[in-house]
């Protein structure tokens, strides 16, 4: 018997899209408050290649209508790399979220011949958000209620029939013939009044229609956001472990009879590279290796008069032997430096070179470019000052007359060292130079060498530090050395590991040649262990200045700086003494934990945990399984987007079908990153508990909501002690005892959920 259908007098019009021709105009669906964003979107957010990042926005349409949203990620070549549904995480605020992954992570180093595969993925990516009225979800929500209570059910069902018929023919839905046929049959059954209302509704309320709604929704009033820009930088741009040493001290010896010191060279410094590798570091950072001036050379501990054997500060750059483009002959030759870099690369280590843009009075620039220096009224050049510090052996550069000329010379010099093997520049005191200068230089250098990274040594006001990061500095020294109490550590960990880290990557160094805090002076080996754990686990990027393993913690009188400072003398060290303290072993363990746990690699996954003791701080790093995917380049050297249709063979990352009435939706979802998937790991979670009091043991409760770490509530779970070994059972309420001598910190990994 032929089905009876009701003649439909009226058809509901589709919600139209509204063209947007100006930045201030809203579309038919409102998309606003997109994060991450700063300075009105002028500066792109910064992420590392292969890093998972989060985009949020408020997306809504008026009234009770349901909304759907999608995030589309495009690479620098304009190819779609991901198209995934957004999730409404706060309906009351209309707040939506998407987690995207920019390209493929890799361990390929910049000097590797295959780095071209990585380089093609670097640059400016974009994310476009799509919002639309989810008319099917809105209809289904109302239709279920009306059919259940038999209130105007007939009109609801006829409206649904019209909706499905329109959906079946809608070009944007990109349905195949099977999908269209499914919708057409459902539309006919909805209009068939020979069936009861529940049977008719079931034709449109079932898994098959839900799947089409999930993968190929009807999107009325489709609205696109302006593209949001993301600067994708190479691997190592945010997750880095630095190790600093002075080549002239590495391998230096002292004559036991005369006390005379023979300084180290680039050749003897290979031992420093081997030590950095053994301790698990990724980057070796060298202070300036250029000739040192003689005029006003500083003596030991910054004395104004140098003795005949004082080597001077390597930051007093330039002599008759050359300037920033010359290797100090006492260290070796340019060929020696290239061999040094080659040995580092063989070990998998990058070389970072200090670039201090300042000159001794003997620097060739003083005669060749006198207009590059600021003169006093009497015609003399003023020495550098950073009150209360004075640098009598240094002339500061004046950028007011010929900044373009200084930029060109800086770029020339950096090119020279890049050709020799340098992949990172650590910039000394960048905050004393114009921000625009660095912006121009970094842009010019990275235009030719996009793999080059820049670290800002800018211990200065927050606004200046932030501006340098926006100008292009990949990482930044930070205030970490001076954050020592529980409140200070808590506040700074949350600041560093926040959305601000999309623009400023703070790197944690417990000490530098310029900094030795009272905390380390007063707390010996125990203090060094505490600060190492906080630095390594508190930031994806951290660094150690050598001598830390030997607990070199004598301060100059009245200053937070080392006595017998290595900046002004050559250190002769007995590295066999490091075994006494166990610091070197701890550094290696920390770097091993960092490499093994993806949660350590993000600036956006830290959660502070409540502790009962004012001397105990605890925090966790948690990253979901979808964010733990590791990748390797394709054997062919191609990357996603090389094909004419990058989406043809794409696979969906999200296979679970949502309830058709939920406030979610997607269109033609793809996750191209699955092509090169090497391994998908479970959720990765680390819990770090540290006793800040290095003089006494403390027992503290550690309480938290397991759901924040992707764990079920009201269960216990197994934890593994990554530092000392052993397994324990934890829950949301725990008690930990930390003795500064035996164990100043725990680092637990979640091994699995056990029982309720």
RAMOTA-V932743 format. One record per residue. N is the residue number from 1. D_CENTER is the distance of its C-alpha to the mean C-alpha in Angstrom with 1 decimal. Layout:
N/D_CENTER, N/D_CENTER
This chain:
1/65.8, 2/63.8, 3/61.2, 4/62.2, 5/59.6, 6/59.9, 7/60.3, 8/57.2, 9/58.3, 10/55.0, 11/51.5, 12/48.4, 13/46.6, 14/43.0, 15/40.5, 16/39.9, 17/36.8, 18/37.0, 19/36.0, 20/33.5, 21/34.4, 22/32.7, 23/29.3, 24/31.0, 25/32.8, 26/32.1, 27/32.8, 28/34.9, 29/31.9, 30/29.9, 31/26.1, 32/24.5, 33/21.9, 34/19.0, 35/15.5, 36/13.0, 37/15.2, 38/16.2, 39/19.3, 40/21.0, 41/18.5, 42/19.3, 43/15.8, 44/13.4, 45/10.1, 46/7.2, 47/5.4, 48/5.8, 49/9.4, 50/10.4, 51/7.5, 52/9.4, 53/9.0, 54/11.9, 55/14.5, 56/17.4, 57/20.7, 58/24.3, 59/26.5, 60/30.2, 61/33.8, 62/36.8, 63/38.9, 64/38.6, 65/37.4, 66/34.6, 67/31.4, 68/29.3, 69/25.9, 70/23.8, 71/20.5, 72/20.7, 73/17.9, 74/19.2, 75/18.1, 76/19.0, 77/22.5, 78/23.1, 79/23.3, 80/22.4, 81/19.9, 82/19.8, 83/22.1, 84/21.8, 85/23.5, 86/22.0, 87/23.0, 88/24.8, 89/23.3, 90/25.7, 91/28.9, 92/30.3, 93/27.6, 94/27.3, 95/23.6, 96/22.0, 97/18.7, 98/17.3, 99/14.5, 100/13.8, 101/12.3, 102/11.9, 103/14.1, 104/14.6, 105/12.6, 106/14.8, 107/15.9, 108/17.9, 109/17.8, 110/18.5, 111/22.1, 112/22.8, 113/25.2, 114/23.3, 115/20.2, 116/21.8, 117/20.7, 118/17.0, 119/17.8, 120/19.5, 121/16.4, 122/14.6, 123/15.2, 124/15.5, 125/15.4, 126/17.1, 127/17.5, 128/21.0, 129/22.2, 130/25.8, 131/28.0, 132/31.6, 133/34.5, 134/34.6, 135/38.4, 136/39.0, 137/37.1, 138/39.0, 139/42.3, 140/41.9, 141/41.1, 142/44.3, 143/46.4, 144/45.8, 145/47.1, 146/50.1, 147/51.2, 148/51.0, 149/53.2, 150/55.2, 151/54.5, 152/54.7, 153/53.3, 154/55.2, 155/53.5, 156/50.1, 157/50.8, 158/52.2, 159/49.2, 160/47.0, 161/49.2, 162/48.8, 163/45.0, 164/44.7, 165/47.1, 166/45.1, 167/41.8, 168/43.6, 169/44.2, 170/41.1, 171/39.5, 172/35.9, 173/36.0, 174/36.4, 175/38.6, 176/40.5, 177/44.2, 178/43.8, 179/41.6, 180/43.9, 181/46.9, 182/45.3, 183/44.9, 184/48.3, 185/50.0, 186/48.2, 187/49.3, 188/52.9, 189/52.9, 190/51.5, 191/54.5, 192/57.1, 193/59.3, 194/61.1, 195/58.3, 196/57.5, 197/54.5, 198/52.3, 199/53.0, 200/52.1, 201/48.8, 202/47.9, 203/47.9, 204/44.9, 205/43.3, 206/42.5, 207/39.7, 208/40.5, 209/40.1, 210/37.0, 211/35.4, 212/36.4, 213/35.0, 214/31.6, 215/31.5, 216/33.7, 217/34.2, 218/36.6, 219/34.5, 220/36.7, 221/35.7, 222/32.6, 223/30.3, 224/27.2, 225/24.6, 226/23.8, 227/20.9, 228/17.5, 229/15.6, 230/12.1, 231/11.2, 232/10.1, 233/9.5, 234/10.7, 235/9.8, 236/9.1, 237/7.3, 238/4.4, 239/6.6, 240/9.9, 241/13.2, 242/15.4, 243/19.2, 244/21.5, 245/25.3, 246/28.2, 247/30.0, 248/33.3, 249/33.1, 250/32.0, 251/35.3, 252/37.4, 253/40.7, 254/43.4, 255/47.1, 256/48.6, 257/51.8, 258/50.9, 259/47.4, 260/46.4, 261/42.8, 262/41.9, 263/38.4, 264/35.8, 265/35.0, 266/32.4, 267/34.5, 268/34.6, 269/30.9, 270/30.2, 271/30.7, 272/27.6, 273/25.6, 274/27.3, 275/26.5, 276/22.7, 277/22.8, 278/24.9, 279/22.6, 280/19.6, 281/17.6, 282/15.8, 283/16.5, 284/19.8, 285/20.0, 286/23.5, 287/25.1, 288/27.3, 289/29.7, 290/32.1, 291/35.7, 292/36.2, 293/38.7, 294/42.1, 295/43.0, 296/42.1, 297/40.2, 298/39.0, 299/40.4, 300/39.2, 301/37.2, 302/37.0, 303/40.8, 304/42.2, 305/44.6, 306/43.5, 307/45.8, 308/47.0, 309/44.5, 310/41.4, 311/38.7, 312/37.2, 313/33.6, 314/31.5, 315/30.1, 316/33.7, 317/33.1, 318/36.1, 319/39.7, 320/42.6, 321/40.8, 322/37.9, 323/34.8, 324/31.1, 325/32.0, 326/34.0, 327/33.5, 328/35.4, 329/38.5, 330/38.5, 331/35.3, 332/36.5, 333/36.3, 334/33.8, 335/34.8, 336/34.0, 337/30.5, 338/30.0, 339/31.4, 340/29.0, 341/26.0, 342/27.7, 343/28.0, 344/24.3, 345/23.4, 346/26.0, 347/24.2, 348/20.8, 349/19.7, 350/18.3, 351/20.2, 352/18.8, 353/21.7, 354/22.3, 355/23.5, 356/25.6, 357/27.3, 358/30.6, 359/33.9, 360/36.7, 361/40.1, 362/40.9, 363/38.1, 364/39.6, 365/37.9, 366/40.2, 367/43.2, 368/41.7, 369/39.8, 370/41.3, 371/40.1, 372/36.5, 373/37.4, 374/38.6, 375/42.2, 376/44.3, 377/47.6, 378/49.5, 379/47.6, 380/45.6, 381/41.8, 382/40.0, 383/37.9, 384/34.3, 385/33.9, 386/31.1, 387/33.5, 388/34.6, 389/33.5, 390/35.6, 391/35.0, 392/38.5, 393/37.6, 394/35.1, 395/35.8, 396/33.1, 397/32.5, 398/33.9, 399/32.1, 400/34.8, 401/37.2, 402/35.5, 403/31.7, 404/31.8, 405/33.6, 406/31.2, 407/28.3, 408/30.2, 409/31.0, 410/27.4, 411/26.3, 412/29.3, 413/28.5, 414/24.8, 415/26.2, 416/28.6, 417/26.1, 418/23.8, 419/27.0, 420/27.6, 421/24.4, 422/21.7, 423/18.2, 424/16.5, 425/18.2, 426/17.9, 427/19.7, 428/22.2, 429/22.8, 430/21.4, 431/22.3, 432/25.9, 433/25.8, 434/25.5, 435/22.1, 436/23.7, 437/24.6, 438/21.0, 439/20.1, 440/23.0, 441/22.5, 442/18.8, 443/19.8, 444/22.9, 445/21.4, 446/18.6, 447/21.3, 448/23.0, 449/20.2, 450/17.0, 451/15.7, 452/16.0, 453/13.2, 454/14.1, 455/13.7, 456/15.6, 457/18.0, 458/18.8, 459/20.3, 460/21.7, 461/21.9, 462/18.9, 463/19.8, 464/20.0, 465/16.6, 466/15.1, 467/17.3, 468/16.3, 469/12.6, 470/14.1, 471/16.4, 472/14.0, 473/12.8, 474/9.5, 475/9.3, 476/12.0, 477/14.5, 478/15.0, 479/17.9, 480/17.1, 481/20.3, 482/22.4, 483/21.1, 484/23.5, 485/25.4, 486/24.4, 487/24.0, 488/22.0, 489/19.6, 490/19.3, 491/18.8, 492/16.1, 493/14.0, 494/14.2, 495/13.5, 496/10.4, 497/9.1, 498/10.1, 499/10.1, 500/10.3, 501/6.7, 502/6.8, 503/9.0, 504/8.8, 505/6.5, 506/9.4, 507/10.5, 508/13.4, 509/16.7, 510/19.8, 511/22.1, 512/22.4, 513/25.8, 514/26.0, 515/25.1, 516/26.9, 517/26.9, 518/29.9, 519/28.2, 520/27.9, 521/31.3, 522/32.9, 523/31.3, 524/31.7, 525/30.2, 526/29.4, 527/27.3, 528/25.4, 529/24.6, 530/23.4, 531/21.1, 532/19.7, 533/19.0, 534/17.3, 535/15.2, 536/14.2, 537/13.7, 538/12.5, 539/9.2, 540/7.1, 541/8.6, 542/12.3, 543/15.6, 544/19.3, 545/22.2, 546/25.0, 547/28.0, 548/25.8, 549/27.3, 550/30.7, 551/30.1, 552/31.0, 553/31.1, 554/34.1, 555/33.6, 556/35.6, 557/38.1, 558/36.7, 559/33.2, 560/29.8, 561/29.9, 562/31.2, 563/34.9, 564/36.0, 565/32.7, 566/31.7, 567/31.1, 568/34.9, 569/36.2, 570/35.8, 571/35.0, 572/36.9, 573/35.1, 574/36.5, 575/33.5, 576/35.9, 577/35.7, 578/32.1, 579/33.5, 580/35.2, 581/32.1, 582/29.9, 583/26.7, 584/26.1, 585/26.4, 586/24.0, 587/21.3, 588/21.9, 589/21.8, 590/18.5, 591/16.9, 592/18.8, 593/17.6, 594/13.9, 595/14.7, 596/16.8, 597/14.7, 598/11.8, 599/11.3, 600/10.1, 601/7.0, 602/5.3, 603/5.0, 604/7.7, 605/10.4, 606/12.3, 607/16.0, 608/18.5, 609/21.8, 610/25.3, 611/27.3, 612/30.9, 613/31.0, 614/29.9, 615/28.9, 616/26.7, 617/23.1, 618/21.4, 619/18.1, 620/16.8, 621/13.6, 622/14.5, 623/13.4, 624/16.2, 625/17.8, 626/17.0, 627/13.3, 628/14.3, 629/15.9, 630/15.8, 631/17.2, 632/19.4, 633/20.7, 634/24.1, 635/27.1, 636/28.3, 637/25.4, 638/25.2, 639/22.1, 640/22.4, 641/24.1, 642/26.6, 643/29.3, 644/31.4, 645/30.5, 646/27.0, 647/27.7, 648/31.1, 649/30.0, 650/26.9, 651/26.6, 652/25.6, 653/22.7, 654/24.5, 655/28.0, 656/29.2, 657/31.5, 658/31.3, 659/34.4, 660/35.9, 661/36.4, 662/32.8, 663/30.7, 664/28.6, 665/29.0, 666/27.7, 667/29.2, 668/29.1, 669/25.9, 670/24.2, 671/21.3, 672/21.7, 673/19.0, 674/21.7, 675/23.7, 676/21.9, 677/21.1, 678/21.5, 679/21.1, 680/20.3, 681/19.8, 682/20.7, 683/18.6, 684/16.8, 685/17.4, 686/17.5, 687/19.6, 688/19.6, 689/22.8, 690/23.6, 691/26.9, 692/26.5, 693/30.2, 694/31.0, 695/34.8, 696/35.5, 697/34.6, 698/33.3, 699/33.6, 700/31.4, 701/31.0, 702/27.5, 703/27.7, 704/25.3, 705/25.4, 706/24.6, 707/23.8, 708/20.6, 709/19.6, 710/21.1, 711/24.4, 712/27.9, 713/29.7, 714/33.0, 715/32.1, 716/31.6, 717/29.1, 718/28.9, 719/26.4, 720/26.2, 721/25.8, 722/23.3, 723/24.6, 724/28.3, 725/29.0, 726/31.1, 727/30.6, 728/31.2, 729/31.7, 730/29.7, 731/30.0, 732/28.9, 733/31.0, 734/30.8, 735/32.1, 736/30.6, 737/32.4, 738/30.7, 739/32.9, 740/31.4, 741/33.6, 742/33.2, 743/29.7, 744/27.6, 745/24.8, 746/24.3, 747/21.3, 748/22.5, 749/21.3, 750/22.9, 751/25.5, 752/27.1, 753/29.1, 754/32.7, 755/35.1, 756/35.9
